[in-house]
């Protein structure tokens, strides 16, 4: 059974930046607990607010009732399947992993339901997802860490940019190769260069 650590509605503030008017329910869940879809759900938003608000959150809708939007907040991974907005997450598919992102005091899943944009008590709408694949709902199942959770490949850090002295040295080397200016074409030898004569000037050949 899931444990509700913070119910819908008025509550004492659990953290300095948390709201007193709770728009959903908080379900205790250790970081890395999988959440599965109990039906086909369409992705409406994928959000990451950093250390504020819901942190990594997934917003989905029921294709048969688009007036309702379901929100899973404070996730550790809010899009393990790589879905895009507008795509459908099939029944039985992984929605995300619980976490501790955003503004909170302990690992949990914030579950919220909005009817035409207005938050409603979500305890009557917990059947869309489950912590245990293929059975129960968010309240009747228990969140457990998936020890076989695949790890995402780590992106290599971007190569550091050149410092100003390095850029100046590179420009100096290029200048020594091609001469001053930005024209990198080989410069002709002196013997190939003609003499430009201003026709207004007189040549003093006899002096």
Backbone as CSV, one residue per row, in Angstrom:
resi,resn,N_x,N_y,N_z,CA_x,CA_y,CA_z,C_x,C_y,C_z
1,UNK,0.835,-1.201,0.000,0.000,0.000,0.000,0.871,1.253,0.000
2,UNK,0.429,2.254,-0.735,1.160,3.517,-0.766,0.867,4.326,0.498
3,UNK,1.829,5.145,0.878,1.679,6.000,2.047,1.578,7.444,1.574
4,UNK,0.466,8.113,1.942,0.294,9.523,1.608,0.978,10.352,2.687
5,UNK,2.024,11.062,2.323,2.757,11.865,3.298,2.225,13.288,3.380
6,UNK,1.483,13.717,2.371,0.865,15.049,2.385,-0.393,14.981,1.533
7,UNK,-1.537,15.331,2.144,-2.821,15.190,1.462,-3.172,16.441,0.659
8,UNK,-4.258,16.326,-0.076,-4.763,17.428,-0.911,-5.371,18.526,-0.025
9,UNK,-5.121,19.792,-0.390,-5.733,20.916,0.320,-4.784,21.614,1.271
10,UNK,-5.345,22.287,2.283,-4.561,23.067,3.236,-3.662,22.155,4.067
11,UNK,-2.446,22.651,4.334,-1.486,21.869,5.109,-0.413,22.790,5.678
12,UNK,0.298,22.360,6.713,1.470,23.114,7.158,2.549,23.028,6.076
13,UNK,3.301,24.085,5.889,4.332,24.090,4.846,5.435,23.091,5.200
14,UNK,5.662,22.069,4.354,6.703,21.085,4.647,8.116,21.599,4.369
15,UNK,8.225,22.679,3.599,9.536,23.273,3.323,9.331,24.762,3.053
16,UNK,10.385,25.578,3.187,10.231,27.035,3.054,9.595,27.488,1.747
17,UNK,9.876,26.779,0.651,9.345,27.201,-0.651,8.109,26.411,-1.067
18,UNK,7.644,25.501,-0.197,6.451,24.709,-0.519,5.187,25.528,-0.259
19,UNK,4.112,25.136,-0.946,2.838,25.841,-0.809,2.020,25.282,0.343
20,UNK,1.257,26.162,1.028,0.342,25.714,2.074,-0.901,25.080,1.466
21,UNK,-1.255,25.502,0.263,-2.418,24.946,-0.423,-1.935,23.868,-1.383
22,UNK,-1.967,22.623,-0.918,-1.410,21.518,-1.690,-2.356,21.125,-2.810
23,UNK,-1.863,21.121,-4.040,-2.706,20.878,-5.204,-2.818,19.403,-5.572
24,UNK,-2.120,18.551,-4.830,-2.181,17.126,-5.122,-1.969,16.312,-3.861
25,UNK,-1.456,15.113,-4.016,-1.067,14.287,-2.877,0.374,13.854,-3.074
26,UNK,1.081,13.668,-1.960,2.454,13.185,-2.010,2.488,11.730,-1.588
27,UNK,3.107,10.895,-2.412,3.192,9.463,-2.145,4.640,9.101,-1.860
28,UNK,4.856,8.509,-0.690,6.222,8.138,-0.314,6.781,7.141,-1.317
29,UNK,7.977,7.424,-1.793,8.600,6.542,-2.784,10.104,6.783,-2.789
30,UNK,10.902,5.746,-2.544,12.351,5.919,-2.605,12.799,6.277,-4.022
31,UNK,13.899,6.992,-4.111,14.408,7.416,-5.420,14.667,6.202,-6.302
32,UNK,14.115,6.233,-7.514,14.319,5.137,-8.453,13.186,4.139,-8.518
33,UNK,12.041,4.475,-7.885,10.875,3.577,-7.953,10.138,3.800,-9.273
34,UNK,9.868,2.757,-10.038,9.197,2.927,-11.335,7.704,3.212,-11.179
35,UNK,7.175,3.964,-12.134,5.735,4.257,-12.215,5.285,3.818,-13.604
36,UNK,4.231,2.984,-13.654,3.770,2.434,-14.923,2.377,2.964,-15.279
37,UNK,2.126,3.091,-16.574,0.810,3.516,-17.053,-0.155,2.338,-17.000
38,UNK,-1.347,2.577,-16.456,-2.392,1.545,-16.427,-3.302,1.619,-17.648
39,UNK,-3.077,2.619,-18.488,-3.856,2.793,-19.713,-3.043,3.654,-20.661
40,UNK,-3.503,3.766,-21.898,-2.831,4.642,-22.843,-2.955,6.091,-22.361
41,UNK,-1.838,6.816,-22.354,-1.822,8.207,-21.904,-1.039,9.043,-22.897
42,UNK,-1.538,10.230,-23.171,-0.877,11.120,-24.133,-0.048,12.160,-23.384
43,UNK,1.211,12.305,-23.795,2.113,13.269,-23.159,1.697,14.687,-23.539
44,UNK,1.443,15.521,-22.508,1.074,16.914,-22.773,2.212,17.882,-22.468
45,UNK,3.049,17.540,-21.479,4.198,18.382,-21.156,5.285,17.558,-20.477
46,UNK,6.521,17.938,-20.714,7.671,17.359,-20.021,8.461,18.542,-19.484
47,UNK,8.531,18.668,-18.156,9.038,19.896,-17.537,10.167,19.588,-16.568
48,UNK,11.141,20.503,-16.507,12.193,20.430,-15.487,12.414,21.835,-14.942
49,UNK,11.979,22.072,-13.705,12.108,23.402,-13.091,13.299,23.476,-12.149
50,UNK,14.207,22.532,-12.264,15.411,22.564,-11.431,15.092,22.316,-9.969
51,UNK,15.592,23.197,-9.095,15.400,23.038,-7.653,14.114,23.701,-7.168
52,UNK,13.353,24.262,-8.072,12.091,24.914,-7.710,10.906,24.031,-8.105
53,UNK,9.738,24.316,-7.513,8.490,23.677,-7.923,8.544,22.166,-7.923
54,UNK,8.053,21.572,-9.026,7.949,20.111,-9.129,9.221,19.455,-9.663
55,UNK,10.260,20.250,-9.936,11.481,19.668,-10.475,11.212,18.998,-11.812
56,UNK,11.647,17.762,-11.951,11.364,16.996,-13.162,9.944,16.450,-13.064
57,UNK,9.074,16.876,-13.976,7.664,16.486,-13.914,7.172,16.025,-15.280
58,UNK,6.216,15.108,-15.240,5.587,14.595,-16.456,4.093,14.904,-16.395
59,UNK,3.570,15.508,-17.463,2.143,15.840,-17.579,1.544,14.966,-18.682
60,UNK,0.488,14.243,-18.354,-0.160,13.381,-19.340,-1.674,13.581,-19.305
61,UNK,-2.330,13.167,-20.380,-3.786,13.262,-20.470,-4.371,11.940,-20.924
62,UNK,-5.623,11.720,-20.539,-6.377,10.553,-20.993,-6.949,10.894,-22.375
63,UNK,-6.575,10.154,-23.415,-7.092,10.465,-24.763,-8.623,10.476,-24.836
64,UNK,-9.262,9.733,-23.927,-10.731,9.677,-23.928,-11.374,10.776,-23.096
65,UNK,-10.583,11.515,-22.322,-11.103,12.606,-21.509,-10.037,13.696,-21.408
66,UNK,-9.839,14.474,-22.476,-8.779,15.490,-22.492,-8.998,16.644,-21.516
67,UNK,-10.160,16.675,-20.839,-10.406,17.748,-19.864,-9.558,17.560,-18.612
68,UNK,-9.035,16.339,-18.417,-8.225,16.056,-17.235,-6.747,15.929,-17.604
69,UNK,-5.926,16.522,-16.765,-4.474,16.404,-16.931,-3.891,15.839,-15.645
70,UNK,-2.990,14.871,-15.794,-2.398,14.184,-14.646,-0.916,14.555,-14.564
71,UNK,-0.465,14.890,-13.358,0.904,15.380,-13.166,1.649,14.492,-12.184
72,UNK,2.860,14.109,-12.565,3.766,13.367,-11.684,4.987,14.261,-11.466
73,UNK,5.190,14.706,-10.222,6.267,15.650,-9.948,7.361,15.077,-9.062
74,UNK,8.484,15.793,-9.005,9.671,15.448,-8.208,10.312,14.148,-8.685
75,UNK,10.205,13.860,-9.981,10.746,12.605,-10.506,12.261,12.661,-10.675
76,UNK,12.868,11.509,-10.636,14.295,11.400,-10.916,14.523,11.323,-12.427
77,UNK,13.563,10.709,-13.120,13.582,10.638,-14.586,12.134,10.774,-15.052
78,UNK,11.841,11.866,-15.758,10.454,12.118,-16.174,10.174,11.738,-17.620
79,UNK,11.121,11.056,-18.251,10.873,10.618,-19.624,11.827,9.494,-20.020
80,UNK,11.781,8.385,-19.310,12.716,7.288,-19.620,12.493,6.682,-20.992
81,UNK,11.274,6.823,-21.525,10.985,6.254,-22.838,11.321,7.173,-23.998
82,UNK,11.753,8.404,-23.697,12.118,9.337,-24.760,10.943,9.820,-25.586
83,UNK,9.771,9.899,-24.972,8.576,10.345,-25.699,8.599,11.866,-25.914
84,UNK,7.869,12.298,-26.942,7.722,13.715,-27.228,6.283,14.143,-26.941
85,UNK,6.097,15.437,-26.744,4.758,15.959,-26.483,3.832,15.566,-27.632
86,UNK,2.648,15.053,-27.285,1.686,14.621,-28.292,1.711,13.128,-28.556
87,UNK,2.799,12.467,-28.160,2.880,11.024,-28.367,2.149,10.282,-27.248
88,UNK,1.778,9.040,-27.528,1.029,8.226,-26.567,1.953,7.225,-25.886
89,UNK,1.868,7.192,-24.550,2.575,6.185,-23.764,1.631,4.993,-23.626
90,UNK,1.957,3.842,-24.190,1.030,2.699,-24.169,0.828,2.137,-22.758
91,UNK,-0.302,1.502,-22.563,-0.606,0.832,-21.299,0.509,-0.153,-20.931
92,UNK,0.894,-0.136,-19.666,1.942,-1.038,-19.197,3.347,-0.503,-19.371
93,UNK,3.469,0.674,-19.971,4.781,1.266,-20.240,5.235,2.131,-19.071
94,UNK,6.531,2.218,-18.907,7.127,3.023,-17.850,6.886,4.512,-18.098
95,UNK,6.342,5.198,-17.078,6.125,6.645,-17.164,7.319,7.431,-16.644
96,UNK,7.907,6.946,-15.569,9.030,7.653,-14.976,9.516,6.955,-13.725
97,UNK,10.539,7.562,-13.093,11.083,7.046,-11.842,10.953,8.125,-10.766
98,UNK,10.526,7.712,-9.581,10.382,8.667,-8.487,11.746,9.252,-8.113
99,UNK,11.695,10.447,-7.503,12.954,11.089,-7.161,12.810,12.101,-6.036
100,UNK,13.707,13.089,-6.072,13.721,14.135,-5.040,14.093,15.470,-5.687
101,UNK,13.616,15.701,-6.894,13.932,16.938,-7.592,12.930,18.029,-7.211
102,UNK,13.286,19.265,-7.496,12.400,20.381,-7.179,12.444,20.730,-5.707
103,UNK,11.394,21.398,-5.213,11.311,21.835,-3.818,10.630,20.759,-2.982
104,UNK,11.377,20.070,-2.142,10.802,19.045,-1.269,11.790,18.700,-0.165
105,UNK,11.317,17.951,0.804,12.139,17.582,1.948,12.588,16.129,1.915
106,UNK,11.869,15.272,1.206,12.211,13.853,1.178,11.723,13.243,-0.125
107,UNK,12.289,12.096,-0.520,11.877,11.468,-1.784,10.392,11.100,-1.774
108,UNK,9.690,11.503,-2.816,8.273,11.155,-2.963,7.811,11.506,-4.372
109,UNK,6.612,11.080,-4.698,5.985,11.446,-5.966,4.823,12.387,-5.662
110,UNK,4.840,13.551,-6.278,3.685,14.457,-6.189,2.741,14.071,-7.322
111,UNK,1.513,13.674,-6.949,0.521,13.287,-7.948,-0.626,14.289,-7.906
112,UNK,-0.924,14.852,-9.061,-1.926,15.931,-9.147,-2.852,15.689,-10.333
113,UNK,-4.119,16.041,-10.170,-5.099,15.940,-11.250,-5.758,17.308,-11.428
114,UNK,-5.797,17.765,-12.669,-6.455,19.038,-12.974,-7.625,18.794,-13.923
115,UNK,-8.785,19.325,-13.537,-9.983,19.233,-14.359,-10.218,20.602,-14.995
116,UNK,-10.053,20.679,-16.316,-10.145,21.960,-17.036,-9.215,23.003,-16.420
117,UNK,-8.039,22.543,-16.024,-7.023,23.436,-15.489,-7.102,23.691,-13.996
118,UNK,-8.135,23.173,-13.323,-8.327,23.405,-11.884,-7.969,22.139,-11.107
119,UNK,-7.055,22.224,-10.119,-6.692,21.040,-9.335,-7.885,20.485,-8.555
120,UNK,-8.060,19.176,-8.596,-9.112,18.496,-7.835,-8.457,17.405,-6.997
121,UNK,-9.189,16.901,-5.994,-8.657,15.837,-5.148,-8.339,14.619,-6.026
122,UNK,-7.075,14.213,-6.084,-6.699,13.145,-7.022,-6.933,11.732,-6.514
123,UNK,-7.393,11.582,-5.282,-7.509,10.225,-4.719,-8.537,9.367,-5.452
124,UNK,-9.474,10.008,-6.174,-10.462,9.249,-6.946,-9.968,8.937,-8.356
125,UNK,-8.779,9.437,-8.696,-8.242,9.241,-10.053,-6.858,8.612,-10.012
126,UNK,-6.669,7.652,-9.134,-5.347,7.026,-9.011,-5.198,5.790,-9.895
127,UNK,-6.260,5.452,-10.637,-6.232,4.219,-11.427,-5.457,4.308,-12.723
128,UNK,-5.000,5.510,-13.101,-4.311,5.641,-14.389,-2.891,5.105,-14.356
129,UNK,-2.350,4.920,-13.140,-0.958,4.478,-13.029,-0.786,3.586,-11.803
130,UNK,0.371,2.939,-11.711,0.655,2.027,-10.612,2.150,1.950,-10.362
131,UNK,2.519,1.559,-9.150,3.930,1.328,-8.828,4.345,-0.110,-9.139
132,UNK,3.356,-0.984,-9.340,3.639,-2.380,-9.637,2.985,-2.741,-10.973
133,UNK,3.791,-2.993,-11.949,3.311,-3.185,-13.321,2.245,-4.266,-13.422
134,UNK,1.114,-3.888,-14.053,0.066,-4.851,-14.355,-0.922,-5.103,-13.240
135,UNK,-0.823,-4.355,-12.130,-1.763,-4.595,-11.033,-1.981,-3.326,-10.218
136,UNK,-3.167,-3.192,-9.634,-3.456,-2.127,-8.692,-3.392,-0.728,-9.260
137,UNK,-3.268,0.233,-8.335,-3.164,1.641,-8.728,-2.152,2.344,-7.825
138,UNK,-2.097,3.654,-7.886,-1.085,4.387,-7.132,-1.257,4.271,-5.619
139,UNK,-2.481,3.978,-5.152,-2.728,3.881,-3.715,-2.645,2.451,-3.184
140,UNK,-2.910,1.482,-4.038,-2.953,0.092,-3.568,-1.639,-0.652,-3.790
141,UNK,-0.672,-0.018,-4.441,0.621,-0.663,-4.680,1.716,0.069,-3.907
142,UNK,2.855,-0.575,-3.793,3.968,-0.031,-3.008,5.133,0.334,-3.918
143,UNK,5.674,1.533,-3.703,6.816,1.984,-4.497,8.085,1.272,-4.024
144,UNK,8.788,0.656,-4.955,10.029,-0.045,-4.642,11.088,0.313,-5.680
145,UNK,12.317,0.423,-5.225,13.420,0.762,-6.129,13.634,-0.365,-7.135
146,UNK,13.785,0.006,-8.385,14.088,-0.965,-9.437,15.603,-1.152,-9.487
147,UNK,16.073,-2.270,-8.947,17.521,-2.517,-8.893,18.103,-2.818,-10.271
148,UNK,17.241,-3.155,-11.224,17.705,-3.451,-12.582,17.482,-2.267,-13.527
149,UNK,17.264,-1.103,-12.950,17.021,0.084,-13.766,18.203,0.359,-14.689
150,UNK,17.943,0.464,-15.985,19.048,0.757,-16.911,19.572,2.164,-16.695
151,UNK,20.862,2.308,-16.863,21.470,3.623,-16.704,21.571,4.314,-18.056
152,UNK,21.309,5.603,-18.041,21.428,6.374,-19.277,22.896,6.675,-19.546
153,UNK,23.303,6.661,-20.833,24.702,6.985,-21.139,25.042,8.406,-20.726
154,UNK,26.215,8.554,-20.137,26.654,9.873,-19.695,27.221,10.633,-20.878
155,UNK,26.717,11.842,-21.081,27.209,12.664,-22.173,28.586,13.207,-21.817
156,UNK,29.575,13.085,-22.720,30.906,13.616,-22.411,30.855,15.135,-22.290
157,UNK,31.651,15.689,-21.384,31.636,17.146,-21.228,32.137,17.838,-22.482
158,UNK,31.606,19.007,-22.744,32.009,19.770,-23.916,33.464,20.196,-23.783
159,UNK,34.161,20.194,-24.913,35.564,20.606,-24.896,35.663,22.072,-24.488
160,UNK,36.613,22.384,-23.585,36.734,23.781,-23.149,37.168,24.682,-24.293
161,UNK,36.664,25.889,-24.320,37.037,26.841,-25.350,38.451,27.358,-25.155
162,UNK,39.033,27.890,-26.191,40.383,28.419,-26.098,40.398,29.713,-25.294
163,UNK,41.481,29.892,-24.534,41.640,31.120,-23.772,42.084,32.243,-24.698
164,UNK,42.007,33.470,-24.224,42.397,34.620,-25.040,43.856,34.541,-25.488
165,UNK,44.802,34.199,-24.595,46.199,34.070,-25.069,46.354,33.015,-26.159
166,UNK,45.607,31.911,-26.044,45.693,30.866,-27.067,45.152,31.361,-28.397
167,UNK,44.058,32.127,-28.362,43.498,32.679,-29.583,44.467,33.673,-30.220
168,UNK,45.096,34.505,-29.393,46.050,35.483,-29.912,47.245,34.795,-30.543
169,UNK,47.715,33.717,-29.912,48.854,32.981,-30.464,48.487,32.338,-31.798
170,UNK,47.258,31.805,-31.897,46.810,31.182,-33.143,46.710,32.214,-34.253
171,UNK,46.206,33.405,-33.923,46.131,34.463,-34.926,47.518,34.894,-35.384
172,UNK,48.471,34.944,-34.459,49.826,35.345,-34.807,50.474,34.322,-35.735
173,UNK,50.225,33.028,-35.459,50.775,31.989,-36.332,50.183,32.085,-37.738
174,UNK,48.866,32.347,-37.817,48.220,32.479,-39.119,48.742,33.696,-39.858
175,UNK,48.976,34.767,-39.105,49.491,35.997,-39.711,50.873,35.782,-40.305
176,UNK,51.717,35.009,-39.603,53.068,34.739,-40.096,53.054,33.872,-41.346
177,UNK,51.983,33.069,-41.491,51.878,32.218,-42.681,51.446,33.018,-43.901
178,UNK,50.527,33.912,-43.752,49.898,34.552,-44.904,50.120,36.049,-44.973
179,UNK,50.761,36.612,-43.973,50.933,38.053,-43.958,49.748,38.718,-43.305
180,UNK,49.831,40.033,-43.049,48.739,40.725,-42.380,47.452,40.690,-43.190
181,UNK,46.350,40.829,-42.489,45.054,40.815,-43.158,44.395,39.463,-43.078
182,UNK,43.170,39.383,-43.547,42.391,38.155,-43.446,42.459,37.309,-44.700
183,UNK,43.147,37.787,-45.763,43.231,37.036,-47.003,44.260,35.934,-46.847
184,UNK,43.825,34.700,-46.904,44.730,33.567,-46.701,45.311,33.028,-47.997
185,UNK,45.045,33.684,-49.145,45.618,33.213,-50.408,47.117,33.489,-50.439
186,UNK,47.894,32.597,-51.055,49.351,32.841,-51.143,49.630,34.178,-51.825
187,UNK,50.532,34.925,-51.265,50.876,36.228,-51.837,51.939,36.049,-52.929
188,UNK,51.821,36.788,-54.032,52.795,36.634,-55.132,54.162,37.170,-54.740
189,UNK,55.192,36.621,-55.426,56.541,37.140,-55.221,56.627,38.571,-55.746
190,UNK,57.611,39.302,-55.269,57.748,40.714,-55.649,57.894,40.897,-57.151
191,UNK,58.552,39.923,-57.802,58.783,40.068,-59.238,57.493,39.964,-60.044
192,UNK,56.440,39.366,-59.444,55.178,39.214,-60.154,54.263,40.409,-59.980
193,UNK,54.674,41.358,-59.159,53.806,42.486,-58.854,54.089,43.629,-59.818
194,UNK,53.056,44.115,-60.501,53.229,45.235,-61.411,53.320,46.558,-60.662
195,UNK,53.666,47.629,-61.376,53.787,48.958,-60.781,52.606,49.788,-61.238
196,UNK,51.872,50.289,-60.277,50.725,51.122,-60.595,51.187,52.568,-60.678
197,UNK,50.963,53.211,-61.853,51.409,54.585,-62.074,50.203,55.488,-62.144
198,UNK,50.232,56.517,-61.370,49.180,57.529,-61.420,49.419,58.388,-62.653
199,UNK,48.519,58.428,-63.596,48.755,59.178,-64.857,48.902,60.678,-64.630
200,UNK,48.540,61.187,-63.492,48.697,62.617,-63.237,50.142,62.987,-62.882
201,UNK,50.934,61.983,-62.484,52.318,62.258,-62.120,53.213,62.226,-63.353
202,UNK,54.250,63.065,-63.386,55.235,63.088,-64.487,56.468,62.329,-64.053
203,UNK,57.018,61.559,-64.981,58.246,60.843,-64.683,59.453,61.673,-65.059
204,UNK,60.364,61.845,-64.139,61.577,62.625,-64.413,62.678,61.689,-64.891
205,UNK,62.578,61.271,-66.177,63.551,60.318,-66.681,64.930,60.931,-66.896
206,UNK,64.975,62.259,-67.195,66.273,62.837,-67.575,67.034,63.410,-66.407
207,UNK,66.488,63.608,-65.275,67.180,64.256,-64.159,67.951,63.262,-63.311
